[in-house]
Amino acid sequence: MLTEKSILRQAKKNYMNEEQLEFFKERLMQQKQDIIESLKETSENLQNQDREADDNDRASLEEERWLELRIREREAKLLSKIDEALARIEDGSYGYCEDTGDEIGLERILVRPTATLSIDAKQRRESIERGFSDS
């Protein structure tokens, strides 16, 4: 079974081989399952809070609820990114920059398995978004 360290030790020519793709697929599937479980727990917690809250606790519960929902909203968005990454594994484009076609790099993919851009392409996009040009 591959580990992060063993992936990083593999030769560059083996980039996104079957073993690595399976590793990332399993990682993404686990991340997806964790988020789904977290969303279920949040739903249950919100239902229980309504029953247990008295008037004195309502303000703090509302703030906690808002923060919790904000976190879950971000996780829900991540679910679609995970599904897109899984689709890229299936179509053979996983691990390659959607702008340039270059390798994103194992280090970046290990940190952000849903990454679609190389570091250079991401920086160019951010620069453009800020109104600057690279020229």
A tleap script that builds the chain and sets N, CA, C and O, in Angstrom:
source leaprc.protein.ff14SB
mol = sequence {
  NMET LEU THR GLU LYS SER ILE LEU ARG GLN
  ALA LYS LYS ASN TYR MET ASN GLU GLU GLN
  LEU GLU PHE PHE LYS GLU ARG LEU MET GLN
  GLN LYS GLN ASP ILE ILE GLU SER LEU LYS
  GLU THR SER GLU ASN LEU GLN ASN GLN ASP
  ARG GLU ALA ASP ASP ASN ASP ARG ALA SER
  LEU GLU GLU GLU ARG TRP LEU GLU LEU ARG
  ILE ARG GLU ARG GLU ALA LYS LEU LEU SER
  LYS ILE ASP GLU ALA LEU ALA ARG ILE GLU
  ASP GLY SER TYR GLY TYR CYS GLU ASP THR
  GLY ASP GLU ILE GLY LEU GLU ARG ILE LEU
  VAL ARG PRO THR ALA THR LEU SER ILE ASP
  ALA LYS GLN ARG ARG GLU SER ILE GLU ARG
  GLY PHE SER ASP CSER
}
set mol.1.N position { 0.838 -1.192 0.000 }
set mol.1.CA position { 0.000 0.000 0.000 }
set mol.1.C position { 0.879 1.251 0.000 }
set mol.1.O position { 1.853 1.343 0.747 }
set mol.2.N position { 0.525 2.183 -0.829 }
set mol.2.CA position { 1.296 3.421 -0.932 }
set mol.2.C position { 1.044 4.343 0.247 }
set mol.2.O position { -0.044 4.378 0.822 }
set mol.3.N position { 2.074 5.080 0.583 }
set mol.3.CA position { 1.963 6.146 1.575 }
set mol.3.C position { 2.404 7.434 0.895 }
set mol.3.O position { 2.927 7.412 -0.219 }
set mol.4.N position { 2.190 8.557 1.574 }
set mol.4.CA position { 2.643 9.830 1.007 }
set mol.4.C position { 4.144 9.794 0.738 }
set mol.4.O position { 4.605 10.233 -0.316 }
set mol.5.N position { 4.895 9.271 1.693 }
set mol.5.CA position { 6.356 9.228 1.530 }
set mol.5.C position { 6.764 8.354 0.355 }
set mol.5.O position { 7.649 8.721 -0.418 }
set mol.6.N position { 6.122 7.194 0.218 }
set mol.6.CA position { 6.505 6.312 -0.886 }
set mol.6.C position { 6.118 6.911 -2.244 }
set mol.6.O position { 6.812 6.691 -3.237 }
set mol.7.N position { 5.023 7.660 -2.290 }
set mol.7.CA position { 4.637 8.330 -3.534 }
set mol.7.C position { 5.698 9.364 -3.918 }
set mol.7.O position { 6.106 9.445 -5.077 }
set mol.8.N position { 6.133 10.140 -2.950 }
set mol.8.CA position { 7.119 11.185 -3.220 }
set mol.8.C position { 8.469 10.611 -3.645 }
set mol.8.O position { 9.243 11.280 -4.329 }
set mol.9.N position { 8.749 9.372 -3.239 }
set mol.9.CA position { 10.029 8.740 -3.601 }
set mol.9.C position { 10.001 8.127 -4.998 }
set mol.9.O position { 11.053 7.793 -5.543 }
set mol.10.N position { 8.823 7.977 -5.581 }
set mol.10.CA position { 8.738 7.350 -6.894 }
set mol.10.C position { 9.357 8.254 -7.959 }
set mol.10.O position { 9.379 9.478 -7.831 }
set mol.11.N position { 9.852 7.621 -8.998 }
set mol.11.CA position { 10.480 8.358 -10.105 }
set mol.11.C position { 9.453 9.249 -10.791 }
set mol.11.O position { 8.280 8.893 -10.901 }
set mol.12.N position { 9.907 10.406 -11.249 }
set mol.12.CA position { 9.026 11.362 -11.938 }
set mol.12.C position { 8.350 10.740 -13.153 }
set mol.12.O position { 7.222 11.103 -13.488 }
set mol.13.N position { 9.020 9.818 -13.807 }
set mol.13.CA position { 8.440 9.199 -15.008 }
set mol.13.C position { 7.203 8.363 -14.662 }
set mol.13.O position { 6.422 8.012 -15.547 }
set mol.14.N position { 7.026 8.045 -13.375 }
set mol.14.CA position { 5.869 7.261 -12.937 }
set mol.14.C position { 4.704 8.135 -12.487 }
set mol.14.O position { 3.777 7.649 -11.839 }
set mol.15.N position { 4.748 9.423 -12.826 }
set mol.15.CA position { 3.726 10.369 -12.391 }
set mol.15.C position { 2.334 9.888 -12.799 }
set mol.15.O position { 2.084 9.568 -13.961 }
set mol.16.N position { 1.457 9.847 -11.835 }
set mol.16.CA position { 0.057 9.455 -11.981 }
set mol.16.C position { -0.091 8.079 -12.630 }
set mol.16.O position { -0.902 7.871 -13.532 }
set mol.17.N position { 0.732 7.142 -12.129 }
set mol.17.CA position { 0.578 5.758 -12.565 }
set mol.17.C position { -0.659 5.159 -11.880 }
set mol.17.O position { -1.294 5.817 -11.056 }
set mol.18.N position { -0.989 3.937 -12.218 }
set mol.18.CA position { -2.210 3.298 -11.685 }
set mol.18.C position { -2.220 3.260 -10.156 }
set mol.18.O position { -3.253 3.498 -9.529 }
set mol.19.N position { -1.078 2.961 -9.572 }
set mol.19.CA position { -0.966 2.881 -8.116 }
set mol.19.C position { -1.256 4.241 -7.470 }
set mol.19.O position { -1.996 4.327 -6.491 }
set mol.20.N position { -0.673 5.279 -8.021 }
set mol.20.CA position { -0.894 6.624 -7.485 }
set mol.20.C position { -2.353 7.049 -7.672 }
set mol.20.O position { -2.955 7.619 -6.762 }
set mol.21.N position { -2.913 6.775 -8.836 }
set mol.21.CA position { -4.312 7.132 -9.080 }
set mol.21.C position { -5.233 6.422 -8.099 }
set mol.21.O position { -6.198 7.012 -7.614 }
set mol.22.N position { -4.947 5.179 -7.809 }
set mol.22.CA position { -5.762 4.430 -6.841 }
set mol.22.C position { -5.614 5.038 -5.445 }
set mol.22.O position { -6.595 5.145 -4.710 }
set mol.23.N position { -4.404 5.433 -5.080 }
set mol.23.CA position { -4.166 6.084 -3.790 }
set mol.23.C position { -5.014 7.347 -3.660 }
set mol.23.O position { -5.684 7.552 -2.648 }
set mol.24.N position { -4.979 8.194 -4.693 }
set mol.24.CA position { -5.732 9.451 -4.636 }
set mol.24.C position { -7.240 9.206 -4.703 }
set mol.24.O position { -8.018 9.930 -4.081 }
set mol.25.N position { -7.643 8.206 -5.441 }
set mol.25.CA position { -9.068 7.869 -5.507 }
set mol.25.C position { -9.567 7.468 -4.121 }
set mol.25.O position { -10.617 7.933 -3.678 }
set mol.26.N position { -8.820 6.611 -3.442 }
set mol.26.CA position { -9.208 6.189 -2.089 }
set mol.26.C position { -9.215 7.374 -1.127 }
set mol.26.O position { -10.115 7.492 -0.295 }
set mol.27.N position { -8.224 8.248 -1.235 }
set mol.27.CA position { -8.154 9.423 -0.370 }
set mol.27.C position { -9.367 10.337 -0.599 }
set mol.27.O position { -9.977 10.821 0.354 }
set mol.28.N position { -9.699 10.563 -1.852 }
set mol.28.CA position { -10.844 11.414 -2.177 }
set mol.28.C position { -12.160 10.781 -1.715 }
set mol.28.O position { -13.036 11.471 -1.193 }
set mol.29.N position { -12.292 9.477 -1.907 }
set mol.29.CA position { -13.511 8.784 -1.469 }
set mol.29.C position { -13.660 8.859 0.056 }
set mol.29.O position { -14.766 9.041 0.564 }
set mol.30.N position { -12.551 8.718 0.779 }
set mol.30.CA position { -12.595 8.817 2.239 }
set mol.30.C position { -12.958 10.230 2.674 }
set mol.30.O position { -13.755 10.418 3.592 }
set mol.31.N position { -12.371 11.220 2.011 }
set mol.31.CA position { -12.682 12.608 2.324 }
set mol.31.C position { -14.166 12.888 2.071 }
set mol.31.O position { -14.816 13.577 2.857 }
set mol.32.N position { -14.686 12.357 0.985 }
set mol.32.CA position { -16.100 12.535 0.664 }
set mol.32.C position { -16.978 11.904 1.739 }
set mol.32.O position { -17.947 12.515 2.190 }
set mol.33.N position { -16.644 10.694 2.144 }
set mol.33.CA position { -17.414 10.010 3.183 }
set mol.33.C position { -17.360 10.787 4.496 }
set mol.33.O position { -18.378 10.913 5.177 }
set mol.34.N position { -16.207 11.300 4.856 }
set mol.34.CA position { -16.069 12.088 6.084 }
set mol.34.C position { -16.961 13.328 6.054 }
set mol.34.O position { -17.589 13.673 7.055 }
set mol.35.N position { -17.012 13.987 4.913 }
set mol.35.CA position { -17.841 15.189 4.789 }
set mol.35.C position { -19.319 14.827 4.893 }
set mol.35.O position { -20.085 15.527 5.556 }
set mol.36.N position { -19.717 13.756 4.251 }
set mol.36.CA position { -21.121 13.333 4.314 }
set mol.36.C position { -21.518 13.026 5.750 }
set mol.36.O position { -22.596 13.418 6.196 }
set mol.37.N position { -20.653 12.329 6.473 }
set mol.37.CA position { -20.930 12.035 7.879 }
set mol.37.C position { -21.027 13.314 8.706 }
set mol.37.O position { -21.893 13.443 9.571 }
set mol.38.N position { -20.136 14.245 8.430 }
set mol.38.CA position { -20.129 15.514 9.138 }
set mol.38.C position { -21.416 16.291 8.874 }
set mol.38.O position { -21.974 16.901 9.786 }
set mol.39.N position { -21.882 16.270 7.639 }
set mol.39.CA position { -23.138 16.951 7.302 }
set mol.39.C position { -24.318 16.314 8.028 }
set mol.39.O position { -25.220 17.017 8.484 }
set mol.40.N position { -24.315 14.993 8.135 }
set mol.40.CA position { -25.382 14.296 8.876 }
set mol.40.C position { -25.359 14.683 10.351 }
set mol.40.O position { -26.402 14.954 10.947 }
set mol.41.N position { -24.166 14.704 10.933 }
set mol.41.CA position { -24.032 15.078 12.344 }
set mol.41.C position { -24.525 16.503 12.587 }
set mol.41.O position { -25.196 16.773 13.583 }
set mol.42.N position { -24.191 17.398 11.683 }
set mol.42.CA position { -24.632 18.784 11.824 }
set mol.42.C position { -26.153 18.860 11.817 }
set mol.42.O position { -26.749 19.562 12.634 }
set mol.43.N position { -26.760 18.157 10.922 }
set mol.43.CA position { -28.223 18.159 10.838 }
set mol.43.C position { -28.839 17.652 12.137 }
set mol.43.O position { -29.795 18.238 12.643 }
set mol.44.N position { -28.295 16.570 12.673 }
set mol.44.CA position { -28.796 16.020 13.932 }
set mol.44.C position { -28.567 16.993 15.086 }
set mol.44.O position { -29.443 17.174 15.932 }
set mol.45.N position { -27.386 17.621 15.120 }
set mol.45.CA position { -27.080 18.575 16.192 }
set mol.45.C position { -28.014 19.771 16.159 }
set mol.45.O position { -28.474 20.238 17.200 }
set mol.46.N position { -28.290 20.264 14.965 }
set mol.46.CA position { -29.177 21.419 14.849 }
set mol.46.C position { -30.589 21.077 15.320 }
set mol.46.O position { -31.257 21.905 15.938 }
set mol.47.N position { -31.033 19.881 15.033 }
set mol.47.CA position { -32.361 19.458 15.496 }
set mol.47.C position { -32.393 19.332 17.016 }
set mol.47.O position { -33.377 19.718 17.646 }
set mol.48.N position { -31.332 18.798 17.607 }
set mol.48.CA position { -31.276 18.638 19.063 }
set mol.48.C position { -31.136 19.972 19.784 }
set mol.48.O position { -31.669 20.136 20.881 }
set mol.49.N position { -30.437 20.915 19.194 }
set mol.49.CA position { -30.270 22.224 19.828 }
set mol.49.C position { -31.606 22.914 20.011 }
set mol.49.O position { -31.840 23.554 21.037 }
set mol.50.N position { -32.471 22.793 19.043 }
set mol.50.CA position { -33.777 23.446 19.149 }
set mol.50.C position { -34.558 22.928 20.353 }
set mol.50.O position { -35.247 23.691 21.030 }
set mol.51.N position { -34.447 21.659 20.608 }
set mol.51.CA position { -35.200 21.068 21.715 }
set mol.51.C position { -34.623 21.421 23.083 }
set mol.51.O position { -35.362 21.566 24.057 }
set mol.52.N position { -33.301 21.558 23.152 }
set mol.52.CA position { -32.645 21.742 24.442 }
set mol.52.C position { -32.447 23.206 24.836 }
set mol.52.O position { -32.126 23.488 25.991 }
set mol.53.N position { -32.627 24.120 23.923 }
set mol.53.CA position { -32.296 25.527 24.181 }
set mol.53.C position { -33.359 26.213 25.021 }
set mol.53.O position { -34.558 26.045 24.799 }
set mol.54.N position { -32.888 26.996 26.000 }
set mol.54.CA position { -33.808 27.883 26.712 }
set mol.54.C position { -33.541 29.304 26.222 }
set mol.54.O position { -32.639 29.522 25.413 }
set mol.55.N position { -34.305 30.253 26.697 }
set mol.55.CA position { -34.186 31.626 26.196 }
set mol.55.C position { -32.794 32.213 26.407 }
set mol.55.O position { -32.323 32.982 25.569 }
set mol.56.N position { -32.132 31.870 27.498 }
set mol.56.CA position { -30.804 32.425 27.792 }
set mol.56.C position { -29.727 31.913 26.828 }
set mol.56.O position { -28.735 32.596 26.570 }
set mol.57.N position { -29.934 30.729 26.314 }
set mol.57.CA position { -28.925 30.130 25.443 }
set mol.57.C position { -29.135 30.452 23.964 }
set mol.57.O position { -28.259 30.164 23.148 }
set mol.58.N position { -30.245 31.025 23.611 }
set mol.58.CA position { -30.583 31.203 22.197 }
set mol.58.C position { -29.554 32.030 21.418 }
set mol.58.O position { -29.200 31.664 20.297 }
set mol.59.N position { -29.075 33.125 21.984 }
set mol.59.CA position { -28.119 33.976 21.260 }
set mol.59.C position { -26.824 33.231 20.959 }
set mol.59.O position { -26.327 33.280 19.833 }
set mol.60.N position { -26.281 32.550 21.944 }
set mol.60.CA position { -25.022 31.817 21.695 }
set mol.60.C position { -25.267 30.639 20.761 }
set mol.60.O position { -24.408 30.312 19.942 }
set mol.61.N position { -26.419 30.003 20.872 }
set mol.61.CA position { -26.731 28.898 19.966 }
set mol.61.C position { -26.885 29.383 18.528 }
set mol.61.O position { -26.472 28.697 17.593 }
set mol.62.N position { -27.469 30.544 18.350 }
set mol.62.CA position { -27.613 31.097 16.999 }
set mol.62.C position { -26.252 31.370 16.378 }
set mol.62.O position { -26.039 31.099 15.197 }
set mol.63.N position { -25.333 31.907 17.172 }
set mol.63.CA position { -23.993 32.169 16.654 }
set mol.63.C position { -23.275 30.867 16.313 }
set mol.63.O position { -22.644 30.762 15.261 }
set mol.64.N position { -23.369 29.883 17.192 }
set mol.64.CA position { -22.764 28.579 16.927 }
set mol.64.C position { -23.376 27.951 15.678 }
set mol.64.O position { -22.667 27.382 14.849 }
set mol.65.N position { -24.686 28.059 15.551 }
set mol.65.CA position { -25.387 27.501 14.393 }
set mol.65.C position { -24.899 28.169 13.111 }
set mol.65.O position { -24.660 27.494 12.110 }
set mol.66.N position { -24.752 29.488 13.138 }
set mol.66.CA position { -24.291 30.214 11.960 }
set mol.66.C position { -22.890 29.738 11.553 }
set mol.66.O position { -22.637 29.479 10.376 }
set mol.67.N position { -21.986 29.626 12.528 }
set mol.67.CA position { -20.624 29.169 12.232 }
set mol.67.C position { -20.625 27.743 11.688 }
set mol.67.O position { -19.924 27.429 10.726 }
set mol.68.N position { -21.421 26.894 12.319 }
set mol.68.CA position { -21.503 25.501 11.891 }
set mol.68.C position { -22.037 25.403 10.462 }
set mol.68.O position { -21.515 24.636 9.653 }
set mol.69.N position { -23.065 26.169 10.157 }
set mol.69.CA position { -23.638 26.135 8.812 }
set mol.69.C position { -22.663 26.678 7.776 }
set mol.69.O position { -22.613 26.192 6.646 }
set mol.70.N position { -21.904 27.669 8.158 }
set mol.70.CA position { -20.900 28.237 7.244 }
set mol.70.C position { -19.834 27.189 6.911 }
set mol.70.O position { -19.433 27.043 5.756 }
set mol.71.N position { -19.385 26.469 7.927 }
set mol.71.CA position { -18.391 25.411 7.711 }
set mol.71.C position { -18.973 24.326 6.819 }
set mol.71.O position { -18.307 23.855 5.897 }
set mol.72.N position { -20.198 23.930 7.083 }
set mol.72.CA position { -20.840 22.873 6.290 }
set mol.72.C position { -21.091 23.316 4.859 }
set mol.72.O position { -21.032 22.500 3.938 }
set mol.73.N position { -21.370 24.592 4.662 }
set mol.73.CA position { -21.559 25.121 3.308 }
set mol.73.C position { -20.268 24.962 2.505 }
set mol.73.O position { -20.292 24.576 1.336 }
set mol.74.N position { -19.155 25.262 3.146 }
set mol.74.CA position { -17.855 25.099 2.471 }
set mol.74.C position { -17.589 23.624 2.172 }
set mol.74.O position { -17.062 23.286 1.112 }
set mol.75.N position { -17.953 22.756 3.105 }
set mol.75.CA position { -17.757 21.324 2.886 }
set mol.75.C position { -18.641 20.816 1.749 }
set mol.75.O position { -18.219 19.968 0.963 }
set mol.76.N position { -19.859 21.331 1.663 }
set mol.76.CA position { -20.756 20.927 0.584 }
set mol.76.C position { -20.161 21.320 -0.772 }
set mol.76.O position { -20.264 20.561 -1.736 }
set mol.77.N position { -19.546 22.488 -0.849 }
set mol.77.CA position { -18.886 22.909 -2.089 }
set mol.77.C position { -17.704 21.990 -2.396 }
set mol.77.O position { -17.427 21.676 -3.554 }
set mol.78.N position { -17.018 21.569 -1.344 }
set mol.78.CA position { -15.882 20.666 -1.530 }
set mol.78.C position { -16.344 19.315 -2.090 }
set mol.78.O position { -15.609 18.673 -2.841 }
set mol.79.N position { -17.547 18.887 -1.729 }
set mol.79.CA position { -18.070 17.627 -2.265 }
set mol.79.C position { -18.102 17.649 -3.794 }
set mol.79.O position { -17.731 16.666 -4.435 }
set mol.80.N position { -18.538 18.749 -4.372 }
set mol.80.CA position { -18.589 18.804 -5.837 }
set mol.80.C position { -17.181 18.797 -6.422 }
set mol.80.O position { -16.955 18.215 -7.483 }
set mol.81.N position { -16.235 19.438 -5.742 }
set mol.81.CA position { -14.848 19.416 -6.215 }
set mol.81.C position { -14.269 17.999 -6.133 }
set mol.81.O position { -13.501 17.579 -6.999 }
set mol.82.N position { -14.648 17.279 -5.088 }
set mol.82.CA position { -14.192 15.887 -4.958 }
set mol.82.C position { -14.758 15.047 -6.095 }
set mol.82.O position { -14.039 14.255 -6.705 }
set mol.83.N position { -16.054 15.219 -6.382 }
set mol.83.CA position { -16.665 14.473 -7.485 }
set mol.83.C position { -15.985 14.800 -8.813 }
set mol.83.O position { -15.779 13.910 -9.637 }
set mol.84.N position { -15.640 16.059 -9.024 }
set mol.84.CA position { -14.937 16.452 -10.245 }
set mol.84.C position { -13.554 15.805 -10.308 }
set mol.84.O position { -13.122 15.356 -11.370 }
set mol.85.N position { -12.861 15.757 -9.168 }
set mol.85.CA position { -11.534 15.128 -9.130 }
set mol.85.C position { -11.651 13.635 -9.426 }
set mol.85.O position { -10.822 13.082 -10.149 }
set mol.86.N position { -12.664 12.983 -8.880 }
set mol.86.CA position { -12.870 11.556 -9.157 }
set mol.86.C position { -13.151 11.330 -10.648 }
set mol.86.O position { -12.699 10.341 -11.225 }
set mol.87.N position { -13.888 12.238 -11.259 }
set mol.87.CA position { -14.157 12.134 -12.698 }
set mol.87.C position { -12.866 12.299 -13.494 }
set mol.87.O position { -12.672 11.627 -14.507 }
set mol.88.N position { -11.978 13.195 -13.042 }
set mol.88.CA position { -10.697 13.382 -13.727 }
set mol.88.C position { -9.818 12.137 -13.596 }
set mol.88.O position { -9.063 11.810 -14.511 }
set mol.89.N position { -9.915 11.449 -12.467 }
set mol.89.CA position { -9.175 10.191 -12.329 }
set mol.89.C position { -9.664 9.209 -13.387 }
set mol.89.O position { -8.865 8.531 -14.032 }
set mol.90.N position { -10.970 9.139 -13.561 }
set mol.90.CA position { -11.552 8.200 -14.521 }
set mol.90.C position { -11.196 8.561 -15.968 }
set mol.90.O position { -10.975 7.671 -16.790 }
set mol.91.N position { -11.138 9.866 -16.283 }
set mol.91.CA position { -10.877 10.239 -17.683 }
set mol.91.C position { -9.387 10.432 -17.983 }
set mol.91.O position { -9.017 10.730 -19.119 }
set mol.92.N position { -8.529 10.265 -16.967 }
set mol.92.CA position { -7.084 10.318 -17.192 }
set mol.92.C position { -6.465 11.699 -17.108 }
set mol.92.O position { -5.280 11.857 -17.401 }
set mol.93.N position { -7.242 12.712 -16.714 }
set mol.93.CA position { -6.690 14.069 -16.650 }
set mol.93.C position { -6.300 14.487 -15.240 }
set mol.93.O position { -5.817 15.601 -15.039 }
set mol.94.N position { -6.500 13.613 -14.264 }
set mol.94.CA position { -6.172 13.944 -12.876 }
set mol.94.C position { -4.677 14.174 -12.709 }
set mol.94.O position { -3.851 13.408 -13.204 }
set mol.95.N position { -4.351 15.255 -11.997 }
set mol.95.CA position { -2.951 15.555 -11.717 }
set mol.95.C position { -2.305 16.461 -12.746 }
set mol.95.O position { -1.125 16.793 -12.636 }
set mol.96.N position { -3.084 16.865 -13.757 }
set mol.96.CA position { -2.555 17.730 -14.801 }
set mol.96.C position { -3.315 19.058 -14.802 }
set mol.96.O position { -4.532 19.092 -14.620 }
set mol.97.N position { -2.584 20.136 -15.006 }
set mol.97.CA position { -3.118 21.487 -14.964 }
set mol.97.C position { -4.160 21.688 -16.065 }
set mol.97.O position { -3.910 21.374 -17.229 }
set mol.98.N position { -5.314 22.209 -15.694 }
set mol.98.CA position { -6.359 22.431 -16.695 }
set mol.98.C position { -6.034 23.600 -17.625 }
set mol.98.O position { -6.615 23.696 -18.706 }
set mol.99.N position { -5.134 24.478 -17.237 }
set mol.99.CA position { -4.733 25.595 -18.106 }
set mol.99.C position { -3.611 25.212 -19.061 }
set mol.99.O position { -3.666 25.536 -20.248 }
set mol.100.N position { -2.601 24.526 -18.552 }
set mol.100.CA position { -1.392 24.277 -19.343 }
set mol.100.C position { -1.197 22.818 -19.759 }
set mol.100.O position { -0.456 22.538 -20.701 }
set mol.101.N position { -1.852 21.897 -19.070 }
set mol.101.CA position { -1.641 20.481 -19.347 }
set mol.101.C position { -0.407 19.920 -18.660 }
set mol.101.O position { -0.138 18.722 -18.750 }
set mol.102.N position { 0.350 20.778 -17.972 }
set mol.102.CA position { 1.547 20.339 -17.254 }
set mol.102.C position { 1.160 19.571 -15.990 }
set mol.102.O position { 0.029 19.657 -15.511 }
set mol.103.N position { 2.120 18.826 -15.468 }
set mol.103.CA position { 1.895 18.133 -14.196 }
set mol.103.C position { 1.676 19.160 -13.088 }
set mol.103.O position { 2.387 20.162 -13.005 }
set mol.104.N position { 0.687 18.900 -12.242 }
set mol.104.CA position { 0.454 19.767 -11.083 }
set mol.104.C position { 1.534 19.513 -10.038 }
set mol.104.O position { 1.983 20.436 -9.359 }
set mol.105.N position { 1.939 18.276 -9.919 }
set mol.105.CA position { 2.983 17.892 -8.973 }
set mol.105.C position { 2.413 17.134 -7.792 }
set mol.105.O position { 1.355 17.472 -7.261 }
set mol.106.N position { 3.136 16.106 -7.396 }
set mol.106.CA position { 2.671 15.252 -6.306 }
set mol.106.C position { 2.552 16.001 -4.987 }
set mol.106.O position { 1.609 15.781 -4.228 }
set mol.107.N position { 3.510 16.889 -4.712 }
set mol.107.CA position { 3.468 17.620 -3.446 }
set mol.107.C position { 2.176 18.421 -3.330 }
set mol.107.O position { 1.524 18.412 -2.285 }
set mol.108.N position { 1.810 19.109 -4.402 }
set mol.108.CA position { 0.586 19.922 -4.392 }
set mol.108.C position { -0.659 19.035 -4.316 }
set mol.108.O position { -1.593 19.342 -3.575 }
set mol.109.N position { -0.676 17.959 -5.063 }
set mol.109.CA position { -1.837 17.060 -5.066 }
set mol.109.C position { -2.011 16.395 -3.696 }
set mol.109.O position { -3.137 16.166 -3.255 }
set mol.110.N position { -0.907 16.088 -3.034 }
set mol.110.CA position { -1.020 15.494 -1.697 }
set mol.110.C position { -1.651 16.473 -0.714 }
set mol.110.O position { -2.436 16.073 0.146 }
set mol.111.N position { -1.312 17.748 -0.837 }
set mol.111.CA position { -1.858 18.765 0.058 }
set mol.111.C position { -3.295 19.101 -0.322 }
set mol.111.O position { -4.148 19.269 0.549 }
set mol.112.N position { -3.561 19.198 -1.608 }
set mol.112.CA position { -4.892 19.581 -2.109 }
set mol.112.C position { -5.279 18.612 -3.231 }
set mol.112.O position { -5.041 18.887 -4.407 }
set mol.113.N position { -5.877 17.476 -2.856 }
set mol.113.CA position { -6.203 16.456 -3.862 }
set mol.113.C position { -7.206 16.899 -4.926 }
set mol.113.O position { -7.359 16.230 -5.947 }
set mol.114.N position { -7.886 18.018 -4.696 }
set mol.114.CA position { -8.845 18.512 -5.687 }
set mol.114.C position { -8.239 19.582 -6.596 }
set mol.114.O position { -8.952 20.170 -7.409 }
set mol.115.N position { -6.949 19.841 -6.473 }
set mol.115.CA position { -6.296 20.893 -7.264 }
set mol.115.C position { -6.455 20.628 -8.760 }
set mol.115.O position { -6.345 19.494 -9.227 }
set mol.116.N position { -6.716 21.705 -9.494 }
set mol.116.CA position { -6.844 21.604 -10.949 }
set mol.116.C position { -5.785 22.424 -11.673 }
set mol.116.O position { -5.662 22.352 -12.895 }
set mol.117.N position { -5.025 23.202 -10.913 }
set mol.117.CA position { -4.027 24.089 -11.510 }
set mol.117.C position { -2.657 23.860 -10.892 }
set mol.117.O position { -2.545 23.555 -9.704 }
set mol.118.N position { -1.619 24.010 -11.700 }
set mol.118.CA position { -0.266 24.004 -11.157 }
set mol.118.C position { -0.089 25.273 -10.339 }
set mol.118.O position { -0.902 26.192 -10.436 }
set mol.119.N position { 0.948 25.331 -9.547 }
set mol.119.CA position { 1.190 26.515 -8.725 }
set mol.119.C position { 1.363 27.753 -9.609 }
set mol.119.O position { 0.824 28.816 -9.301 }
set mol.120.N position { 2.113 27.616 -10.705 }
set mol.120.CA position { 2.325 28.760 -11.604 }
set mol.120.C position { 1.012 29.246 -12.204 }
set mol.120.O position { 0.759 30.450 -12.248 }
set mol.121.N position { 0.177 28.325 -12.664 }
set mol.121.CA position { -1.103 28.712 -13.267 }
set mol.121.C position { -2.020 29.347 -12.233 }
set mol.121.O position { -2.737 30.301 -12.537 }
set mol.122.N position { -2.001 28.825 -11.022 }
set mol.122.CA position { -2.824 29.395 -9.946 }
set mol.122.C position { -2.384 30.822 -9.639 }
set mol.122.O position { -3.219 31.710 -9.468 }
set mol.123.N position { -1.082 31.040 -9.569 }
set mol.123.CA position { -0.563 32.380 -9.300 }
set mol.123.C position { -0.918 33.348 -10.427 }
set mol.123.O position { -1.252 34.504 -10.169 }
set mol.124.N position { -0.845 32.877 -11.684 }
set mol.124.CA position { -1.234 33.727 -12.812 }
set mol.124.C position { -2.707 34.121 -12.708 }
set mol.124.O position { -3.059 35.283 -12.910 }
set mol.125.N position { -3.551 33.164 -12.399 }
set mol.125.CA position { -4.988 33.461 -12.267 }
set mol.125.C position { -5.247 34.458 -11.151 }
set mol.125.O position { -6.031 35.393 -11.309 }
set mol.126.N position { -4.583 34.251 -10.021 }
set mol.126.CA position { -4.777 35.174 -8.900 }
set mol.126.C position { -4.292 36.567 -9.254 }
set mol.126.O position { -4.907 37.561 -8.869 }
set mol.127.N position { -3.193 36.640 -9.983 }
set mol.127.CA position { -2.663 37.934 -10.406 }
set mol.127.C position { -3.652 38.636 -11.331 }
set mol.127.O position { -3.888 39.836 -11.192 }
set mol.128.N position { -4.222 37.906 -12.258 }
set mol.128.CA position { -5.212 38.469 -13.174 }
set mol.128.C position { -6.448 38.923 -12.394 }
set mol.128.O position { -6.994 39.994 -12.658 }
set mol.129.N position { -6.882 38.108 -11.438 }
set mol.129.CA position { -8.049 38.459 -10.637 }
set mol.129.C position { -7.814 39.748 -9.854 }
set mol.129.O position { -8.754 40.505 -9.612 }
set mol.130.N position { -6.592 39.999 -9.465 }
set mol.130.CA position { -6.274 41.231 -8.728 }
set mol.130.C position { -6.085 42.414 -9.670 }
set mol.130.O position { -5.873 43.540 -9.219 }
set mol.131.N position { -6.161 42.169 -10.970 }
set mol.131.CA position { -6.044 43.249 -11.926 }
set mol.131.C position { -4.635 43.510 -12.410 }
set mol.131.O position { -4.379 44.544 -13.028 }
set mol.132.N position { -3.715 42.597 -12.145 }
set mol.132.CA position { -2.340 42.744 -12.604 }
set mol.132.C position { -2.106 41.817 -13.780 }
set mol.132.O position { -2.849 40.854 -13.970 }
set mol.133.N position { -1.087 42.097 -14.567 }
set mol.133.CA position { -0.730 41.183 -15.653 }
set mol.133.C position { 0.680 40.665 -15.403 }
set mol.133.O position { 1.481 41.292 -14.710 }
set mol.134.N position { 0.954 39.524 -15.978 }
set mol.134.CA position { 2.285 38.918 -15.810 }
set mol.134.C position { 3.330 39.510 -16.752 }
set mol.134.O position { 4.517 39.228 -16.591 }
set mol.135.N position { 2.934 40.309 -17.715 }
set mol.135.CA position { 3.906 40.784 -18.696 }
set mol.135.C position { 4.781 41.871 -18.230 }
set mol.135.O position { 5.635 42.342 -18.982 }
savepdb mol mol.pdb
quit
